[in-house]
Amino acid sequence: MNVHILQHVPFEGIGSMEPWLRMQSANITRTRFFESWTLPDVSSLDLVIAMGGPMSVNDEDELPWLVQEKQFIRAAIQQGVPVLGICLGAQLIASALGARVYAGMQREIGWFDIEAVPHASGTFAFPKTATVFHWHGETFDLPDGAVHLARSAACEHQAFQIGTNVIGLQFHLETTPESAEAIITHCRDELVSDTFVQSEFTLRAVPQAAYESINALMANVLGHLVRA
């Protein structure tokens, strides 16, 4: 299985997805946009994973590689390659397919519940509720043809699916204690007290079981995508 990672900042890797993919004997390649814009032939891939980052999908003037990345994501979807978008990655899928991405009513940073949205069979089924890790200030309209999978109190569009093998997640299921520490360290200026912004102390006080729970859910999402 050939898996290509779209990475936007050095400190935001793929977390718990790495060992899961290694267990599937995946060949993992990466485009690190902060180093190079080189992208592979879409037809050679079995899965594309677009990761998060502090930039906006609307920053094309300052970050022109966003145009190329959206074209790549759109081509992968059109060719039937499974695509997973996480946080910024989900926003990139939405933008690549013509949906609007914009500032949310409030930032959502920390461990908050998502709620599954009733949907037709054949799409990924989230638990009725799950406590997951969030770090975002923007949101998006659902792309045409997308199935709404999850919402939260702070953000209506938390997850969606297109067809059988494209999933966008506004939240982070791949987060490990190490990756949480990395984003706290690099983005702590965003931890301005608000209704849905937890403190640095609260973020660090989460038990290991919380990470194990979201990582297991991440494995289920990946399994759905590559076996759909």
N, C-alpha and C positions, 0 to 999 in steps of 0.2 A: 504494500500500500504506500503510495507516494503522497505525502502530506506537506503542504506548503503553508508556512506561517507568515502573516503580514504583521510585522512588529514596528511600532511607532516611536517608542522611547526605550532606552537601554534597561530601565528598571522594571518594565512590565513584560515579563515572560509568560510562558504558558502554564506555569504552576503544576497542579496535579495532573494536567493532561499529558505531560511529558512521560511519566512512568506508564500511564495507560496506553499511550501510543507505542512505546517501546515493547510492551507486552504483546502488541499486535504485530510485532516485527516491522513497524512502519519505518520508511525512509523519510526523515524529517529534513526539509530545507527551509530557508528563511530569506525573506527580503527585509532587511533592516533599513527602513527609509531614512533614518538619521545618518546612515553611512552610504547607501547606494539605492538607486531606483530600479535596479535590474530585476526583472520578473521572468519567470519561466513560461514555457509553452503551456497554456491551460489544458490542452488535450492530453498532456502527460501526467496529469494529477488525478488523485482519487479523493482528495479532500483539501479544501482551503479553509484556514482559520484566520479571521481578521481580529486582531487584538485591540485593546483599549489604548488610551492616551489622553493627555490633557488638552490637546488641540481640538478645534471644531472642524467638522466636515465642510464648513462654509469658508474655511481659511485658504481657499485656493490661490488667492493672490500672493499670500505670504508663503504658502507651502504648495507649489505647483505640482508636486508629485501626487497630491490628492486626486487630481484629474486622471492621471494614469492609473492610480489604484482603483478608482471607481470603474473605469473602463474594464480593468482586469476582472473585478468582481462581477460586473454585468456579463462579461463574456463567459465566465465560469458558470453562472446561473443559466445562461442561454444554452450552453453545451451540456447541461445536466450534471455538472460536477457538484457534489455536495459542498455546501458552504455553511460555516458557522461564524457568526459575528458576535463579539462580546463587547458590550458597552459602546465605545466609539465604533467598533466593528459592526454592531447592529445598526448604528446610525449611518454608517457607510453603505450597508446594503440598502437601507431605506432611500438614501440620497441617490445611489446608483440607479435605482428603479423609479426615480422621479418624485419621491415623497419629500415633504418638507421636514427639515430638522431645525429646531429653534430652542431658545432658552426655556426651561421648565418654569413652572410657577415657583418652585423652590428647589434648592439643591437637596440631594439625598445621599448622605454619606454615613455609612455605618451598617449595623445589622438590623434589618427590618423585614417584616413579613411580606411575602407576595401571596396572592390568592389566585388559584387557577380559574380561568374563564371557561365555562361550559362550551364544548366545541364538538365538531363531528369526529367520528372515528377515523383513524388513519393518520392523525396528527399526534405529536408528542403530548402525553398526558402528565402534567405536573401534579404533585400532591395538592390536596384541597388548600392547604396553607403550608408555607415553608419559610423559615427564617434564613435569609441569604445576605451576602455582603454586597453593598452598593457603594459606588463612588461616581456620581455624575451630576451635572448641572443642566444638561440639555436633554431634550426628548424629541420625538418624531411622530409624524402621522404614519399610519400603516400604509405600506405600498399597496397598489392595486392587486387584488387576489390574495392578500395575506390573511391568514387565520389568526385571530387574537388569542393568545394562550394564557397570559397572566397579567395581573395589574397589582398595584400597591396603593396604599393610602396617599402617598406623595406623587405617584406617577401612574397614569392610566395604562400606558403602553409599555409593559415590562418585557413581554416576549411575544414573538410571532413566528409563524411558519408559512413558507411558500412552497406549494407542491409537496413532494415527499421528502426532499433532502436539502432544504434551506431553512435555517433557524437563526433568528436574531434574539439575543438576550441583552437586556439593558443592565443586568446585574452580573456579578462575578461568582460563578460556581467553582472556578479553578483555583480560587485563593487558598494559599497555605499560610501558616504563621510567618514564613520567610517573605512571601510576596506581599502580605499585608504590611509587614514592617517596612518593606521597600517603598511602597506607595505612601505610607505615613511619613517616612523620612523625606521624600522628594516633594510631597504635595501638602505638607502640614499647614501651609499658609491658607489653604481652603477650609480649614477646620474652625470656621467662625460660628459660634454658637447659634443654633436655630432649631426649629421644631424637629427637623429630620437630619440634623447634623450632630453626630455624637462626638464626645471629647476624645482626645488622644488616649486618655486613661481608659475610657470605656472600650475603645477599639482594641486595646492591648489586653483587656481583662477577659476576653472571650475564651472559653475552654476548648481544648483540643477536639472534643466531641462535635463542636459546631463546625469545625473544618472538615472533619470526617464525614459529616452529614451532607454538606454541600458538594464535597468531592465525589461522593457516591452518586449524587444526582447528576453531576457533570459526566460521570462515566455512562450513565443511562442515556443522556443526551447524545453523546458520541456514538454509543452503540446503535441508537435509533438512526442516526445519520448514515453511518457506514453500512448498515444492514437493510436500510429502507429499500 
